[in-house]
Every structure is written in structure tokens, then in C-alpha cells.
Amino acid sequence: MRARIVAGVCCRSAVFGFAILMASFSPAETAKPNPEIARARREVHMLDDVYKSAIVLITQHYVDGTEDLPAGKAFKALFKAMKDKGWHEVRLLDALGEPLNAEDKPRDDFERKAVKEMLAGKNYYEEVETKNGKQYLHAATPVPMAMDKCIMCHDNFKGKKVVGALAYTLPLDVPPASR
């Protein structure tokens, strides 16, 4: 009889302990995965591959000297076109504290945190934000010192591994085909 009582107390204690443990998790930690966040993450990774591959190819084949259109400037025009058409927003962020353009300085808490994470060696950082009733995925990836040609315009890149970040903002409630 005593063994049954002890076992019953132990089982109840374990169940009670598990209930307390589960209650300590926030709803975000125990909620089902959001398919819109998964879709936006996939889109960020695809865009990041496209943009970074293209900028390297353009720099390799079309930038021979400081008189040529810098690939970074061309991509800022592309980023603006994507934003103007309602697809997504992407910003080039300086990570070294010496931007060629003041517009490349991180301008909010997310961008400052993202740059810090990239400099610490992370390959991806994200946050979800609700703004004016809409949800957005903010994500960032590092901009590495990819090739020696970059030093033609950016002499402060020499010897650096990460020189910046690309910061993406994608709406979560609108599928890409609907935009």
C-alpha cells in the first residue's frame, strides 16, 4: 500500500512539474510554426543568393576601374525598384562604422542588432514586427569582403571578413504572387 502511495505522489509531482514547465514557455515557443514566416524566410534566402551572386558577377565582368558604375550603386537602384513595386525592401548596411554613404548607416534597433550579429559571425538574423496592424519579417545576412576589386572604392575593406549586411523587410500576410 505504501509503495502505491509513494508512486502516486511521484507521478502527480511529475505531472505537476511538467505543467509548470510548459506554462513557463511563452506562446510563441509552443505555438505551431507560422507558414507565412517560413515562406518569407525562404524568399529572403533566395533573394540573398540572387543579389549576392549577381553583384559578384557584375563586379567581375563589368567593373574594371573607379570610373565604372560601382555594382553596389547599381544594386541600390535595383533595391529601390523592388521596394517601389511593392515586393520587398532591402537595404545595404555598413558594418565598419565608415560608410561611403550616410544612408548606409544602420537606422533602427533591428539594423544595429543585425550588424552586431553579423560581425559576431552569424550568417542570419531575424525579427518579426507588427506595424500598423501588419506583420513583417525583418532579416539580415552578412556582406563579406568577396573580392579584391572591392578595395578600388572601399579601401577600408582591406583585411576585413564582414563589411556590411543586407537587411530585408518582407510582408508576412501577402503571398508573393499577389503583390
N, C-alpha and C positions, 0 to 999 in steps of 0.2 A: 504494500500500500504506500509506504514511504517513498519508494522509487518512482511510483506513478505521480505522486505529488511533486517531487523534485523535477521530474521530466516535464510535467505540465507547466510548472513555473518557468523552467528554462525555455520552453517553446514559446510561452506567452512573452517572456522577456525579449526573445529573439525577434518575434513579430513586432513588438512594440518598438524595439531598437531600429528595425528596418523601416517602420513607418516614420519614425523621427528622421532617419537618414534621408528618406525620399522627400519628406517635407522640407528639408534644408536646401534642396535643389531649386533653382529658380524655374519658372515655367518655360523659359527659353531652352534650358538644359534638358527638360523632359518632354518638350513638345515634338511633334512629328516634323521631319525635315520639310522646309518650305521649297516647293518645286520652282518657284519664281527666283529664289536666291540661287538655287542650283543652276538654273538656266542662265542667269546673269553672270555667275562665276565662269561658266563655260564660254560665254560670249567674251568676257574680259580676257581669258586665256587665248582665245582665237585672235582677238584684236591685237593683243600684245605680240603674238607671233607674227602676224601680218605687218604691223607697224615696224617692229624691230628688224625683221628680215628685209623689208623694203628700204629702210633707211641705210642699212649696211650696203645693200646692192647699189643704191643710188650714189652713195659716197664712194664706193669702189670704182664705179664706172663713169661717173659724171663730174666728180669734184676733183679737180687737179691742182687748183691753186686758190688763193684767197679772193681772187676776182670772180670765181664761180659762185652761183647761188648755193649757199650752205644748205645741206639736206635738212638740218634742224628747222630752218626758216620755212622751207617747203612743207615740212610736216606740220608746222604750226598752222599754215594755211589750210591744210587738209583737216586738221583737228577742228578748226573753225567751221569749215563746210559741214562736217559731220554734226556738230552742235546746231548749226543754223537749220539743218534739215530735220532736226529732232531725233537723231539716232542715239547719240550719247555725248558726253563731254569727256575730253581727255586733256590734261594739262601736263606740260613738261615742267618738272620741279628741279631747281638747283639743290644739290646736297652738300656743296662745298662752302657755302656762305659767300661766294664771289660770283653771282650771276652776271652774264653779259647783258641781260635784260632784267630790269626790276620786276617785270611781270612774272618772272620765273621763280620768285621767292615764294616759299610756302605761305599761304594766306589765312589758313584756319587751323584749328586744333587737329583735325584729321590729317591734313597735309604735313604739319610739323611732326606728328607722331609717325606717319608713314615714312618720312625721310629718316627719322631716327632708327626705325626698324630696318630700313634698307642698309643703312650704314653699319648696323649691328649684324648684318649678314643674312637677314631674312629675304626670301625670294617673293613673298606675297604678304600683303596686309590688307585687311578689310574691316569695314564697319557698315551697319545698316542704319539709316537715318529716316525718320519720318518728318517731312517738311510740308507744310500746308496741306496736310491730310494725305499725302502721297509718300510711298516708301521708295527709297533709293539705296542701291548698293554703291558704296564708295570702296574702291580697291586701288592698290598701288603695287607696282613692280619696279625693280631696280633698273636703272640705266647704267650699264657697265661702260668702262673705257674699252670700247670694242676694237679700235684700230688706231694705228699711229697717225693716220691722216687727220684725226680729230684735233690733234695738237696744233694744226695750222691755224685754227681760230681760237682754240681753247688751251693755251699754254699751261694753265693751272691744272689741267687733267693729267699731266705727266706724273707717272708713278702711282696713280690712284686706281683702285679697283672699281668702286662705285662712284659715279659722278652726279647722279641725279635719280629721279624717279618719274614714272608715268603714273599720273593719278586719274583714274576713271570714275565717272559717275553714270550709272545706268538706272533707269526707272524699273521698278520691280513689277508694276501692275500692268504693263503694256508689252505684249509679245512683239518681237522684232518685226514680224510680217505685218503687224497692224500699224506700224509707225509711218 
